[in-house]
Amino acid sequence: MDKITNKYETIFVVDTTIGDENVASVVEKFKTMIEKSCTVESVEDWGKRRLAYPIEDRTEGYYTLINFVAEPDFIKELDRVYNITDGILRTITIKK
């Protein structure tokens, strides 16, 4: 039986006050995690941008957008890892 897969889009914002090297390592961590478990359609590094409103007294964040195809169970694991990773300000994952 075929596994059920869906198209997803995730955007995550990394705190820029942790330093450029740490920002790069957090972004690479999630790119690698998604590439190992899913089929990646596109990755867009939007770079450092001003936040629409302050989050934890931060006014800037590093944005990354990833489009991918995955099984629904992977999204739960991705959210779990987002929540336990230091430096992540905000995330959103949507089913397309």
HTML snippet that shows the backbone in 3Dmol.js (N, CA, C, O; Angstrom):
<script src="https://3Dmol.org/build/3Dmol-min.js"></script>
<div id="view" style="width:600px;height:400px;position:relative"></div>
<script>
const pdb = `
ATOM      1  N   MET A   1       0.844  -1.183   0.000  1.00  0.00           N
ATOM      2  CA  MET A   1       0.000   0.000   0.000  1.00  0.00           C
ATOM      3  C   MET A   1       0.886   1.243   0.000  1.00  0.00           C
ATOM      4  O   MET A   1       1.889   1.294   0.712  1.00  0.00           O
ATOM      5  N   ASP A   2       0.522   2.226  -0.784  1.00  0.00           N
ATOM      6  CA  ASP A   2       1.289   3.462  -0.879  1.00  0.00           C
ATOM      7  C   ASP A   2       1.146   4.295   0.379  1.00  0.00           C
ATOM      8  O   ASP A   2       0.088   4.345   1.005  1.00  0.00           O
ATOM      9  N   LYS A   3       2.243   4.948   0.730  1.00  0.00           N
ATOM     10  CA  LYS A   3       2.203   5.852   1.875  1.00  0.00           C
ATOM     11  C   LYS A   3       1.544   7.156   1.447  1.00  0.00           C
ATOM     12  O   LYS A   3       1.700   7.604   0.311  1.00  0.00           O
ATOM     13  N   ILE A   4       0.818   7.746   2.357  1.00  0.00           N
ATOM     14  CA  ILE A   4       0.158   9.021   2.088  1.00  0.00           C
ATOM     15  C   ILE A   4       1.166  10.146   2.280  1.00  0.00           C
ATOM     16  O   ILE A   4       1.826  10.241   3.315  1.00  0.00           O
ATOM     17  N   THR A   5       1.272  10.990   1.269  1.00  0.00           N
ATOM     18  CA  THR A   5       2.150  12.152   1.379  1.00  0.00           C
ATOM     19  C   THR A   5       1.384  13.399   0.967  1.00  0.00           C
ATOM     20  O   THR A   5       0.453  13.341   0.164  1.00  0.00           O
ATOM     21  N   ASN A   6       1.790  14.509   1.524  1.00  0.00           N
ATOM     22  CA  ASN A   6       1.178  15.800   1.223  1.00  0.00           C
ATOM     23  C   ASN A   6       2.265  16.827   0.975  1.00  0.00           C
ATOM     24  O   ASN A   6       3.415  16.645   1.373  1.00  0.00           O
ATOM     25  N   LYS A   7       1.884  17.903   0.316  1.00  0.00           N
ATOM     26  CA  LYS A   7       2.808  19.014   0.121  1.00  0.00           C
ATOM     27  C   LYS A   7       2.670  19.973   1.293  1.00  0.00           C
ATOM     28  O   LYS A   7       1.561  20.300   1.714  1.00  0.00           O
ATOM     29  N   TYR A   8       3.800  20.418   1.811  1.00  0.00           N
ATOM     30  CA  TYR A   8       3.827  21.334   2.946  1.00  0.00           C
ATOM     31  C   TYR A   8       4.753  22.503   2.657  1.00  0.00           C
ATOM     32  O   TYR A   8       5.621  22.448   1.785  1.00  0.00           O
ATOM     33  N   GLU A   9       4.535  23.557   3.418  1.00  0.00           N
ATOM     34  CA  GLU A   9       5.393  24.734   3.378  1.00  0.00           C
ATOM     35  C   GLU A   9       5.668  25.116   4.820  1.00  0.00           C
ATOM     36  O   GLU A   9       4.742  25.226   5.624  1.00  0.00           O
ATOM     37  N   THR A  10       6.928  25.317   5.151  1.00  0.00           N
ATOM     38  CA  THR A  10       7.277  25.746   6.500  1.00  0.00           C
ATOM     39  C   THR A  10       8.146  26.993   6.423  1.00  0.00           C
ATOM     40  O   THR A  10       9.034  27.109   5.578  1.00  0.00           O
ATOM     41  N   ILE A  11       7.867  27.906   7.318  1.00  0.00           N
ATOM     42  CA  ILE A  11       8.691  29.097   7.477  1.00  0.00           C
ATOM     43  C   ILE A  11       9.118  29.131   8.934  1.00  0.00           C
ATOM     44  O   ILE A  11       8.296  28.949   9.833  1.00  0.00           O
ATOM     45  N   PHE A  12      10.406  29.365   9.169  1.00  0.00           N
ATOM     46  CA  PHE A  12      10.860  29.531  10.540  1.00  0.00           C
ATOM     47  C   PHE A  12      11.747  30.758  10.634  1.00  0.00           C
ATOM     48  O   PHE A  12      12.475  31.108   9.706  1.00  0.00           O
ATOM     49  N   VAL A  13      11.656  31.406  11.807  1.00  0.00           N
ATOM     50  CA  VAL A  13      12.389  32.638  12.065  1.00  0.00           C
ATOM     51  C   VAL A  13      13.384  32.359  13.192  1.00  0.00           C
ATOM     52  O   VAL A  13      13.016  31.905  14.275  1.00  0.00           O
ATOM     53  N   VAL A  14      14.664  32.646  12.899  1.00  0.00           N
ATOM     54  CA  VAL A  14      15.734  32.396  13.869  1.00  0.00           C
ATOM     55  C   VAL A  14      16.161  33.726  14.478  1.00  0.00           C
ATOM     56  O   VAL A  14      16.280  34.730  13.776  1.00  0.00           O
ATOM     57  N   ASP A  15      16.385  33.726  15.772  1.00  0.00           N
ATOM     58  CA  ASP A  15      16.849  34.901  16.512  1.00  0.00           C
ATOM     59  C   ASP A  15      18.245  35.288  16.031  1.00  0.00           C
ATOM     60  O   ASP A  15      19.165  34.473  16.097  1.00  0.00           O
ATOM     61  N   THR A  16      18.414  36.507  15.556  1.00  0.00           N
ATOM     62  CA  THR A  16      19.709  36.949  15.023  1.00  0.00           C
ATOM     63  C   THR A  16      20.710  37.334  16.114  1.00  0.00           C
ATOM     64  O   THR A  16      21.893  37.513  15.824  1.00  0.00           O
ATOM     65  N   THR A  17      20.255  37.464  17.358  1.00  0.00           N
ATOM     66  CA  THR A  17      21.176  37.845  18.432  1.00  0.00           C
ATOM     67  C   THR A  17      22.069  36.685  18.876  1.00  0.00           C
ATOM     68  O   THR A  17      22.984  36.891  19.674  1.00  0.00           O
ATOM     69  N   ILE A  18      21.825  35.479  18.381  1.00  0.00           N
ATOM     70  CA  ILE A  18      22.656  34.338  18.771  1.00  0.00           C
ATOM     71  C   ILE A  18      23.949  34.260  17.965  1.00  0.00           C
ATOM     72  O   ILE A  18      24.793  33.403  18.224  1.00  0.00           O
ATOM     73  N   GLY A  19      24.104  35.154  16.989  1.00  0.00           N
ATOM     74  CA  GLY A  19      25.337  35.189  16.194  1.00  0.00           C
ATOM     75  C   GLY A  19      25.164  34.523  14.839  1.00  0.00           C
ATOM     76  O   GLY A  19      24.365  33.599  14.682  1.00  0.00           O
ATOM     77  N   ASP A  20      25.921  35.004  13.865  1.00  0.00           N
ATOM     78  CA  ASP A  20      25.789  34.513  12.495  1.00  0.00           C
ATOM     79  C   ASP A  20      26.091  33.022  12.361  1.00  0.00           C
ATOM     80  O   ASP A  20      25.397  32.316  11.629  1.00  0.00           O
ATOM     81  N   GLU A  21      27.112  32.540  13.054  1.00  0.00           N
ATOM     82  CA  GLU A  21      27.455  31.114  12.968  1.00  0.00           C
ATOM     83  C   GLU A  21      26.340  30.244  13.534  1.00  0.00           C
ATOM     84  O   GLU A  21      25.996  29.211  12.958  1.00  0.00           O
ATOM     85  N   ASN A  22      25.778  30.661  14.659  1.00  0.00           N
ATOM     86  CA  ASN A  22      24.699  29.892  15.275  1.00  0.00           C
ATOM     87  C   ASN A  22      23.429  29.939  14.434  1.00  0.00           C
ATOM     88  O   ASN A  22      22.714  28.942  14.339  1.00  0.00           O
ATOM     89  N   VAL A  23      23.143  31.089  13.823  1.00  0.00           N
ATOM     90  CA  VAL A  23      21.985  31.188  12.927  1.00  0.00           C
ATOM     91  C   VAL A  23      22.156  30.207  11.773  1.00  0.00           C
ATOM     92  O   VAL A  23      21.231  29.470  11.433  1.00  0.00           O
ATOM     93  N   ALA A  24      23.346  30.202  11.173  1.00  0.00           N
ATOM     94  CA  ALA A  24      23.618  29.300  10.051  1.00  0.00           C
ATOM     95  C   ALA A  24      23.489  27.830  10.464  1.00  0.00           C
ATOM     96  O   ALA A  24      22.987  27.013   9.692  1.00  0.00           O
ATOM     97  N   SER A  25      23.933  27.494  11.661  1.00  0.00           N
ATOM     98  CA  SER A  25      23.849  26.099  12.104  1.00  0.00           C
ATOM     99  C   SER A  25      22.404  25.675  12.376  1.00  0.00           C
ATOM    100  O   SER A  25      22.033  24.537  12.091  1.00  0.00           O
ATOM    101  N   VAL A  26      21.586  26.579  12.924  1.00  0.00           N
ATOM    102  CA  VAL A  26      20.171  26.261  13.157  1.00  0.00           C
ATOM    103  C   VAL A  26      19.449  26.064  11.821  1.00  0.00           C
ATOM    104  O   VAL A  26      18.677  25.117  11.662  1.00  0.00           O
ATOM    105  N   VAL A  27      19.702  26.959  10.866  1.00  0.00           N
ATOM    106  CA  VAL A  27      19.077  26.838   9.551  1.00  0.00           C
ATOM    107  C   VAL A  27      19.507  25.532   8.888  1.00  0.00           C
ATOM    108  O   VAL A  27      18.674  24.816   8.331  1.00  0.00           O
ATOM    109  N   GLU A  28      20.781  25.223   8.944  1.00  0.00           N
ATOM    110  CA  GLU A  28      21.297  23.998   8.327  1.00  0.00           C
ATOM    111  C   GLU A  28      20.722  22.756   9.002  1.00  0.00           C
ATOM    112  O   GLU A  28      20.458  21.753   8.339  1.00  0.00           O
ATOM    113  N   LYS A  29      20.530  22.822  10.313  1.00  0.00           N
ATOM    114  CA  LYS A  29      19.937  21.700  11.057  1.00  0.00           C
ATOM    115  C   LYS A  29      18.575  21.334  10.500  1.00  0.00           C
ATOM    116  O   LYS A  29      18.286  20.157  10.281  1.00  0.00           O
ATOM    117  N   PHE A  30      17.730  22.344  10.267  1.00  0.00           N
ATOM    118  CA  PHE A  30      16.385  22.066   9.785  1.00  0.00           C
ATOM    119  C   PHE A  30      16.367  21.707   8.302  1.00  0.00           C
ATOM    120  O   PHE A  30      15.557  20.881   7.880  1.00  0.00           O
ATOM    121  N   LYS A  31      17.236  22.306   7.515  1.00  0.00           N
ATOM    122  CA  LYS A  31      17.338  21.905   6.104  1.00  0.00           C
ATOM    123  C   LYS A  31      17.708  20.429   6.007  1.00  0.00           C
ATOM    124  O   LYS A  31      17.103  19.678   5.243  1.00  0.00           O
ATOM    125  N   THR A  32      18.708  20.022   6.788  1.00  0.00           N
ATOM    126  CA  THR A  32      19.168  18.635   6.772  1.00  0.00           C
ATOM    127  C   THR A  32      18.082  17.688   7.269  1.00  0.00           C
ATOM    128  O   THR A  32      17.862  16.630   6.679  1.00  0.00           O
ATOM    129  N   MET A  33      17.411  18.059   8.340  1.00  0.00           N
ATOM    130  CA  MET A  33      16.348  17.219   8.898  1.00  0.00           C
ATOM    131  C   MET A  33      15.251  16.971   7.868  1.00  0.00           C
ATOM    132  O   MET A  33      14.786  15.843   7.705  1.00  0.00           O
ATOM    133  N   ILE A  34      14.843  18.026   7.179  1.00  0.00           N
ATOM    134  CA  ILE A  34      13.773  17.906   6.191  1.00  0.00           C
ATOM    135  C   ILE A  34      14.256  17.126   4.969  1.00  0.00           C
ATOM    136  O   ILE A  34      13.512  16.307   4.429  1.00  0.00           O
ATOM    137  N   GLU A  35      15.477  17.366   4.533  1.00  0.00           N
ATOM    138  CA  GLU A  35      16.013  16.652   3.367  1.00  0.00           C
ATOM    139  C   GLU A  35      16.135  15.152   3.614  1.00  0.00           C
ATOM    140  O   GLU A  35      15.937  14.361   2.692  1.00  0.00           O
ATOM    141  N   LYS A  36      16.458  14.747   4.841  1.00  0.00           N
ATOM    142  CA  LYS A  36      16.610  13.328   5.158  1.00  0.00           C
ATOM    143  C   LYS A  36      15.281  12.583   5.125  1.00  0.00           C
ATOM    144  O   LYS A  36      15.230  11.427   4.704  1.00  0.00           O
ATOM    145  N   SER A  37      14.205  13.234   5.564  1.00  0.00           N
ATOM    146  CA  SER A  37      12.928  12.552   5.724  1.00  0.00           C
ATOM    147  C   SER A  37      11.910  12.849   4.629  1.00  0.00           C
ATOM    148  O   SER A  37      10.883  12.175   4.541  1.00  0.00           O
ATOM    149  N   CYS A  38      12.179  13.844   3.797  1.00  0.00           N
ATOM    150  CA  CYS A  38      11.177  14.315   2.848  1.00  0.00           C
ATOM    151  C   CYS A  38      11.788  14.570   1.479  1.00  0.00           C
ATOM    152  O   CYS A  38      13.001  14.488   1.287  1.00  0.00           O
ATOM    153  N   THR A  39      10.910  14.879   0.539  1.00  0.00           N
ATOM    154  CA  THR A  39      11.338  15.330  -0.775  1.00  0.00           C
ATOM    155  C   THR A  39      11.235  16.848  -0.780  1.00  0.00           C
ATOM    156  O   THR A  39      10.136  17.397  -0.700  1.00  0.00           O
ATOM    157  N   VAL A  40      12.373  17.529  -0.874  1.00  0.00           N
ATOM    158  CA  VAL A  40      12.395  18.990  -0.838  1.00  0.00           C
ATOM    159  C   VAL A  40      12.142  19.529  -2.239  1.00  0.00           C
ATOM    160  O   VAL A  40      12.804  19.131  -3.198  1.00  0.00           O
ATOM    161  N   GLU A  41      11.177  20.440  -2.348  1.00  0.00           N
ATOM    162  CA  GLU A  41      10.889  21.076  -3.633  1.00  0.00           C
ATOM    163  C   GLU A  41      11.681  22.359  -3.806  1.00  0.00           C
ATOM    164  O   GLU A  41      12.203  22.623  -4.889  1.00  0.00           O
ATOM    165  N   SER A  42      11.776  23.161  -2.752  1.00  0.00           N
ATOM    166  CA  SER A  42      12.551  24.400  -2.832  1.00  0.00           C
ATOM    167  C   SER A  42      12.921  24.883  -1.438  1.00  0.00           C
ATOM    168  O   SER A  42      12.236  24.604  -0.453  1.00  0.00           O
ATOM    169  N   VAL A  43      14.037  25.621  -1.389  1.00  0.00           N
ATOM    170  CA  VAL A  43      14.505  26.245  -0.151  1.00  0.00           C
ATOM    171  C   VAL A  43      14.830  27.690  -0.482  1.00  0.00           C
ATOM    172  O   VAL A  43      15.595  27.970  -1.406  1.00  0.00           O
ATOM    173  N   GLU A  44      14.244  28.605   0.278  1.00  0.00           N
ATOM    174  CA  GLU A  44      14.508  30.024   0.071  1.00  0.00           C
ATOM    175  C   GLU A  44      14.971  30.639   1.384  1.00  0.00           C
ATOM    176  O   GLU A  44      14.231  30.659   2.368  1.00  0.00           O
ATOM    177  N   ASP A  45      16.197  31.136   1.388  1.00  0.00           N
ATOM    178  CA  ASP A  45      16.699  31.883   2.536  1.00  0.00           C
ATOM    179  C   ASP A  45      16.371  33.346   2.295  1.00  0.00           C
ATOM    180  O   ASP A  45      16.968  33.998   1.438  1.00  0.00           O
ATOM    181  N   TRP A  46      15.425  33.848   3.053  1.00  0.00           N
ATOM    182  CA  TRP A  46      15.018  35.250   2.889  1.00  0.00           C
ATOM    183  C   TRP A  46      15.971  36.185   3.608  1.00  0.00           C
ATOM    184  O   TRP A  46      15.969  37.390   3.352  1.00  0.00           O
ATOM    185  N   GLY A  47      16.776  35.653   4.492  1.00  0.00           N
ATOM    186  CA  GLY A  47      17.759  36.468   5.195  1.00  0.00           C
ATOM    187  C   GLY A  47      17.189  37.223   6.377  1.00  0.00           C
ATOM    188  O   GLY A  47      16.091  36.936   6.853  1.00  0.00           O
ATOM    189  N   LYS A  48      17.966  38.200   6.844  1.00  0.00           N
ATOM    190  CA  LYS A  48      17.581  38.982   8.014  1.00  0.00           C
ATOM    191  C   LYS A  48      16.539  40.017   7.610  1.00  0.00           C
ATOM    192  O   LYS A  48      16.736  40.782   6.665  1.00  0.00           O
ATOM    193  N   ARG A  49      15.434  40.028   8.336  1.00  0.00           N
ATOM    194  CA  ARG A  49      14.353  40.978   8.075  1.00  0.00           C
ATOM    195  C   ARG A  49      13.799  41.504   9.387  1.00  0.00           C
ATOM    196  O   ARG A  49      13.939  40.884  10.442  1.00  0.00           O
ATOM    197  N   ARG A  50      13.177  42.647   9.291  1.00  0.00           N
ATOM    198  CA  ARG A  50      12.532  43.246  10.452  1.00  0.00           C
ATOM    199  C   ARG A  50      11.234  42.495  10.730  1.00  0.00           C
ATOM    200  O   ARG A  50      10.480  42.178   9.810  1.00  0.00           O
ATOM    201  N   LEU A  51      10.985  42.215  11.998  1.00  0.00           N
ATOM    202  CA  LEU A  51       9.755  41.538  12.392  1.00  0.00           C
ATOM    203  C   LEU A  51       8.584  42.515  12.349  1.00  0.00           C
ATOM    204  O   LEU A  51       8.763  43.718  12.542  1.00  0.00           O
ATOM    205  N   ALA A  52       7.401  42.000  12.099  1.00  0.00           N
ATOM    206  CA  ALA A  52       6.203  42.839  12.062  1.00  0.00           C
ATOM    207  C   ALA A  52       5.885  43.411  13.443  1.00  0.00           C
ATOM    208  O   ALA A  52       5.320  44.498  13.553  1.00  0.00           O
ATOM    209  N   TYR A  53       6.246  42.684  14.483  1.00  0.00           N
ATOM    210  CA  TYR A  53       6.064  43.121  15.867  1.00  0.00           C
ATOM    211  C   TYR A  53       7.161  42.469  16.704  1.00  0.00           C
ATOM    212  O   TYR A  53       7.664  41.408  16.334  1.00  0.00           O
ATOM    213  N   PRO A  54       7.534  43.075  17.806  1.00  0.00           N
ATOM    214  CA  PRO A  54       8.600  42.488  18.633  1.00  0.00           C
ATOM    215  C   PRO A  54       8.201  41.127  19.206  1.00  0.00           C
ATOM    216  O   PRO A  54       7.077  40.941  19.671  1.00  0.00           O
ATOM    217  N   ILE A  55       9.130  40.193  19.163  1.00  0.00           N
ATOM    218  CA  ILE A  55       8.949  38.870  19.753  1.00  0.00           C
ATOM    219  C   ILE A  55      10.089  38.696  20.748  1.00  0.00           C
ATOM    220  O   ILE A  55      11.260  38.707  20.370  1.00  0.00           O
ATOM    221  N   GLU A  56       9.740  38.536  22.019  1.00  0.00           N
ATOM    222  CA  GLU A  56      10.747  38.404  23.080  1.00  0.00           C
ATOM    223  C   GLU A  56      11.750  39.557  23.017  1.00  0.00           C
ATOM    224  O   GLU A  56      12.954  39.340  23.154  1.00  0.00           O
ATOM    225  N   ASP A  57      11.266  40.757  22.815  1.00  0.00           N
ATOM    226  CA  ASP A  57      12.058  41.987  22.713  1.00  0.00           C
ATOM    227  C   ASP A  57      13.033  41.986  21.532  1.00  0.00           C
ATOM    228  O   ASP A  57      13.989  42.762  21.526  1.00  0.00           O
ATOM    229  N   ARG A  58      12.808  41.137  20.548  1.00  0.00           N
ATOM    230  CA  ARG A  58      13.634  41.113  19.330  1.00  0.00           C
ATOM    231  C   ARG A  58      12.874  41.828  18.222  1.00  0.00           C
ATOM    232  O   ARG A  58      11.650  41.728  18.137  1.00  0.00           O
ATOM    233  N   THR A  59      13.605  42.552  17.372  1.00  0.00           N
ATOM    234  CA  THR A  59      12.956  43.269  16.274  1.00  0.00           C
ATOM    235  C   THR A  59      13.391  42.745  14.903  1.00  0.00           C
ATOM    236  O   THR A  59      12.835  43.151  13.882  1.00  0.00           O
ATOM    237  N   GLU A  60      14.383  41.843  14.874  1.00  0.00           N
ATOM    238  CA  GLU A  60      14.841  41.258  13.617  1.00  0.00           C
ATOM    239  C   GLU A  60      14.938  39.744  13.752  1.00  0.00           C
ATOM    240  O   GLU A  60      15.153  39.206  14.838  1.00  0.00           O
ATOM    241  N   GLY A  61      14.773  39.073  12.612  1.00  0.00           N
ATOM    242  CA  GLY A  61      14.924  37.631  12.585  1.00  0.00           C
ATOM    243  C   GLY A  61      15.419  37.173  11.228  1.00  0.00           C
ATOM    244  O   GLY A  61      15.309  37.899  10.240  1.00  0.00           O
ATOM    245  N   TYR A  62      15.966  35.970  11.182  1.00  0.00           N
ATOM    246  CA  TYR A  62      16.448  35.378   9.934  1.00  0.00           C
ATOM    247  C   TYR A  62      15.387  34.399   9.459  1.00  0.00           C
ATOM    248  O   TYR A  62      15.091  33.418  10.142  1.00  0.00           O
ATOM    249  N   TYR A  63      14.813  34.665   8.285  1.00  0.00           N
ATOM    250  CA  TYR A  63      13.701  33.890   7.752  1.00  0.00           C
ATOM    251  C   TYR A  63      14.180  32.838   6.749  1.00  0.00           C
ATOM    252  O   TYR A  63      15.063  33.101   5.933  1.00  0.00           O
ATOM    253  N   THR A  64      13.585  31.643   6.820  1.00  0.00           N
ATOM    254  CA  THR A  64      13.841  30.584   5.852  1.00  0.00           C
ATOM    255  C   THR A  64      12.517  29.915   5.501  1.00  0.00           C
ATOM    256  O   THR A  64      11.725  29.584   6.383  1.00  0.00           O
ATOM    257  N   LEU A  65      12.285  29.720   4.202  1.00  0.00           N
ATOM    258  CA  LEU A  65      11.083  29.073   3.684  1.00  0.00           C
ATOM    259  C   LEU A  65      11.493  27.780   3.002  1.00  0.00           C
ATOM    260  O   LEU A  65      12.410  27.774   2.180  1.00  0.00           O
ATOM    261  N   ILE A  66      10.815  26.675   3.340  1.00  0.00           N
ATOM    262  CA  ILE A  66      11.094  25.386   2.710  1.00  0.00           C
ATOM    263  C   ILE A  66       9.777  24.766   2.260  1.00  0.00           C
ATOM    264  O   ILE A  66       8.842  24.636   3.050  1.00  0.00           O
ATOM    265  N   ASN A  67       9.708  24.386   0.988  1.00  0.00           N
ATOM    266  CA  ASN A  67       8.576  23.648   0.430  1.00  0.00           C
ATOM    267  C   ASN A  67       9.004  22.194   0.282  1.00  0.00           C
ATOM    268  O   ASN A  67      10.082  21.913  -0.243  1.00  0.00           O
ATOM    269  N   PHE A  68       8.158  21.261   0.745  1.00  0.00           N
ATOM    270  CA  PHE A  68       8.542  19.853   0.715  1.00  0.00           C
ATOM    271  C   PHE A  68       7.325  18.945   0.673  1.00  0.00           C
ATOM    272  O   PHE A  68       6.200  19.379   0.921  1.00  0.00           O
ATOM    273  N   VAL A  69       7.565  17.681   0.357  1.00  0.00           N
ATOM    274  CA  VAL A  69       6.536  16.641   0.350  1.00  0.00           C
ATOM    275  C   VAL A  69       6.888  15.661   1.460  1.00  0.00           C
ATOM    276  O   VAL A  69       8.013  15.167   1.529  1.00  0.00           O
ATOM    277  N   ALA A  70       5.910  15.380   2.337  1.00  0.00           N
ATOM    278  CA  ALA A  70       6.192  14.520   3.485  1.00  0.00           C
ATOM    279  C   ALA A  70       4.954  13.765   3.924  1.00  0.00           C
ATOM    280  O   ALA A  70       3.835  14.064   3.507  1.00  0.00           O
ATOM    281  N   GLU A  71       5.185  12.779   4.776  1.00  0.00           N
ATOM    282  CA  GLU A  71       4.091  12.071   5.421  1.00  0.00           C
ATOM    283  C   GLU A  71       3.568  12.925   6.572  1.00  0.00           C
ATOM    284  O   GLU A  71       4.339  13.673   7.173  1.00  0.00           O
ATOM    285  N   PRO A  72       2.296  12.833   6.890  1.00  0.00           N
ATOM    286  CA  PRO A  72       1.721  13.661   7.966  1.00  0.00           C
ATOM    287  C   PRO A  72       2.404  13.500   9.326  1.00  0.00           C
ATOM    288  O   PRO A  72       2.460  14.458  10.097  1.00  0.00           O
ATOM    289  N   ASP A  73       2.922  12.315   9.635  1.00  0.00           N
ATOM    290  CA  ASP A  73       3.585  12.090  10.927  1.00  0.00           C
ATOM    291  C   ASP A  73       4.846  12.926  11.085  1.00  0.00           C
ATOM    292  O   ASP A  73       5.213  13.287  12.203  1.00  0.00           O
ATOM    293  N   PHE A  74       5.514  13.237   9.978  1.00  0.00           N
ATOM    294  CA  PHE A  74       6.756  14.016  10.044  1.00  0.00           C
ATOM    295  C   PHE A  74       6.508  15.419  10.596  1.00  0.00           C
ATOM    296  O   PHE A  74       7.378  15.979  11.264  1.00  0.00           O
ATOM    297  N   ILE A  75       5.350  15.987  10.330  1.00  0.00           N
ATOM    298  CA  ILE A  75       5.042  17.354  10.759  1.00  0.00           C
ATOM    299  C   ILE A  75       5.033  17.450  12.284  1.00  0.00           C
ATOM    300  O   ILE A  75       5.492  18.447  12.841  1.00  0.00           O
ATOM    301  N   LYS A  76       4.523  16.439  12.956  1.00  0.00           N
ATOM    302  CA  LYS A  76       4.536  16.424  14.423  1.00  0.00           C
ATOM    303  C   LYS A  76       5.967  16.446  14.955  1.00  0.00           C
ATOM    304  O   LYS A  76       6.272  17.165  15.907  1.00  0.00           O
ATOM    305  N   GLU A  77       6.838  15.658  14.337  1.00  0.00           N
ATOM    306  CA  GLU A  77       8.240  15.610  14.760  1.00  0.00           C
ATOM    307  C   GLU A  77       8.944  16.934  14.465  1.00  0.00           C
ATOM    308  O   GLU A  77       9.741  17.405  15.276  1.00  0.00           O
ATOM    309  N   LEU A  78       8.657  17.529  13.323  1.00  0.00           N
ATOM    310  CA  LEU A  78       9.254  18.815  12.970  1.00  0.00           C
ATOM    311  C   LEU A  78       8.853  19.888  13.988  1.00  0.00           C
ATOM    312  O   LEU A  78       9.700  20.657  14.443  1.00  0.00           O
ATOM    313  N   ASP A  79       7.585  19.942  14.342  1.00  0.00           N
ATOM    314  CA  ASP A  79       7.115  20.911  15.344  1.00  0.00           C
ATOM    315  C   ASP A  79       7.766  20.665  16.705  1.00  0.00           C
ATOM    316  O   ASP A  79       8.110  21.612  17.413  1.00  0.00           O
ATOM    317  N   ARG A  80       7.932  19.408  17.064  1.00  0.00           N
ATOM    318  CA  ARG A  80       8.570  19.071  18.343  1.00  0.00           C
ATOM    319  C   ARG A  80      10.009  19.599  18.370  1.00  0.00           C
ATOM    320  O   ARG A  80      10.438  20.194  19.359  1.00  0.00           O
ATOM    321  N   VAL A  81      10.738  19.382  17.295  1.00  0.00           N
ATOM    322  CA  VAL A  81      12.130  19.822  17.245  1.00  0.00           C
ATOM    323  C   VAL A  81      12.209  21.349  17.199  1.00  0.00           C
ATOM    324  O   VAL A  81      13.100  21.939  17.810  1.00  0.00           O
ATOM    325  N   TYR A  82      11.275  21.999  16.473  1.00  0.00           N
ATOM    326  CA  TYR A  82      11.224  23.468  16.500  1.00  0.00           C
ATOM    327  C   TYR A  82      11.099  23.971  17.938  1.00  0.00           C
ATOM    328  O   TYR A  82      11.799  24.899  18.343  1.00  0.00           O
ATOM    329  N   ASN A  83      10.206  23.352  18.698  1.00  0.00           N
ATOM    330  CA  ASN A  83       9.921  23.823  20.060  1.00  0.00           C
ATOM    331  C   ASN A  83      11.073  23.630  21.034  1.00  0.00           C
ATOM    332  O   ASN A  83      11.174  24.372  22.011  1.00  0.00           O
ATOM    333  N   ILE A  84      11.940  22.660  20.799  1.00  0.00           N
ATOM    334  CA  ILE A  84      13.031  22.418  21.748  1.00  0.00           C
ATOM    335  C   ILE A  84      14.353  23.026  21.286  1.00  0.00           C
ATOM    336  O   ILE A  84      15.367  22.885  21.970  1.00  0.00           O
ATOM    337  N   THR A  85      14.356  23.697  20.142  1.00  0.00           N
ATOM    338  CA  THR A  85      15.591  24.280  19.616  1.00  0.00           C
ATOM    339  C   THR A  85      15.727  25.726  20.078  1.00  0.00           C
ATOM    340  O   THR A  85      14.828  26.540  19.868  1.00  0.00           O
ATOM    341  N   ASP A  86      16.856  26.040  20.708  1.00  0.00           N
ATOM    342  CA  ASP A  86      17.138  27.409  21.122  1.00  0.00           C
ATOM    343  C   ASP A  86      17.378  28.265  19.892  1.00  0.00           C
ATOM    344  O   ASP A  86      18.019  27.829  18.935  1.00  0.00           O
ATOM    345  N   GLY A  87      16.860  29.489  19.921  1.00  0.00           N
ATOM    346  CA  GLY A  87      17.074  30.419  18.826  1.00  0.00           C
ATOM    347  C   GLY A  87      15.913  30.525  17.856  1.00  0.00           C
ATOM    348  O   GLY A  87      15.904  31.420  17.011  1.00  0.00           O
ATOM    349  N   ILE A  88      14.937  29.638  17.953  1.00  0.00           N
ATOM    350  CA  ILE A  88      13.771  29.716  17.071  1.00  0.00           C
ATOM    351  C   ILE A  88      12.765  30.674  17.702  1.00  0.00           C
ATOM    352  O   ILE A  88      12.319  30.463  18.830  1.00  0.00           O
ATOM    353  N   LEU A  89      12.409  31.738  16.960  1.00  0.00           N
ATOM    354  CA  LEU A  89      11.429  32.704  17.463  1.00  0.00           C
ATOM    355  C   LEU A  89       9.999  32.315  17.090  1.00  0.00           C
ATOM    356  O   LEU A  89       9.110  32.324  17.942  1.00  0.00           O
ATOM    357  N   ARG A  90       9.775  31.975  15.822  1.00  0.00           N
ATOM    358  CA  ARG A  90       8.441  31.619  15.349  1.00  0.00           C
ATOM    359  C   ARG A  90       8.561  30.606  14.230  1.00  0.00           C
ATOM    360  O   ARG A  90       9.549  30.578  13.497  1.00  0.00           O
ATOM    361  N   THR A  91       7.526  29.762  14.110  1.00  0.00           N
ATOM    362  CA  THR A  91       7.452  28.810  13.007  1.00  0.00           C
ATOM    363  C   THR A  91       6.008  28.685  12.556  1.00  0.00           C
ATOM    364  O   THR A  91       5.076  28.964  13.310  1.00  0.00           O
ATOM    365  N   ILE A  92       5.846  28.269  11.334  1.00  0.00           N
ATOM    366  CA  ILE A  92       4.526  27.902  10.840  1.00  0.00           C
ATOM    367  C   ILE A  92       4.733  26.864   9.743  1.00  0.00           C
ATOM    368  O   ILE A  92       5.598  27.010   8.880  1.00  0.00           O
ATOM    369  N   THR A  93       3.929  25.827   9.799  1.00  0.00           N
ATOM    370  CA  THR A  93       3.948  24.791   8.764  1.00  0.00           C
ATOM    371  C   THR A  93       2.520  24.625   8.288  1.00  0.00           C
ATOM    372  O   THR A  93       1.612  24.403   9.090  1.00  0.00           O
ATOM    373  N   ILE A  94       2.320  24.731   6.990  1.00  0.00           N
ATOM    374  CA  ILE A  94       0.970  24.591   6.435  1.00  0.00           C
ATOM    375  C   ILE A  94       0.944  23.527   5.357  1.00  0.00           C
ATOM    376  O   ILE A  94       1.935  23.297   4.664  1.00  0.00           O
ATOM    377  N   LYS A  95      -0.210  22.881   5.226  1.00  0.00           N
ATOM    378  CA  LYS A  95      -0.425  21.922   4.160  1.00  0.00           C
ATOM    379  C   LYS A  95      -0.947  22.704   2.959  1.00  0.00           C
ATOM    380  O   LYS A  95      -1.893  23.482   3.076  1.00  0.00           O
ATOM    381  N   LYS A  96      -0.328  22.492   1.822  1.00  0.00           N
ATOM    382  CA  LYS A  96      -0.732  23.221   0.624  1.00  0.00           C
ATOM    383  C   LYS A  96      -1.961  22.601   0.000  1.00  0.00           C
ATOM    384  O   LYS A  96      -2.446  23.086  -1.022  1.00  0.00           O
TER     385      LYS A  96
END
`;
const viewer = $3Dmol.createViewer("view");
viewer.addModel(pdb, "pdb");
viewer.setStyle({}, {cartoon: {color: "spectrum"}});
viewer.zoomTo();
viewer.render();
</script>
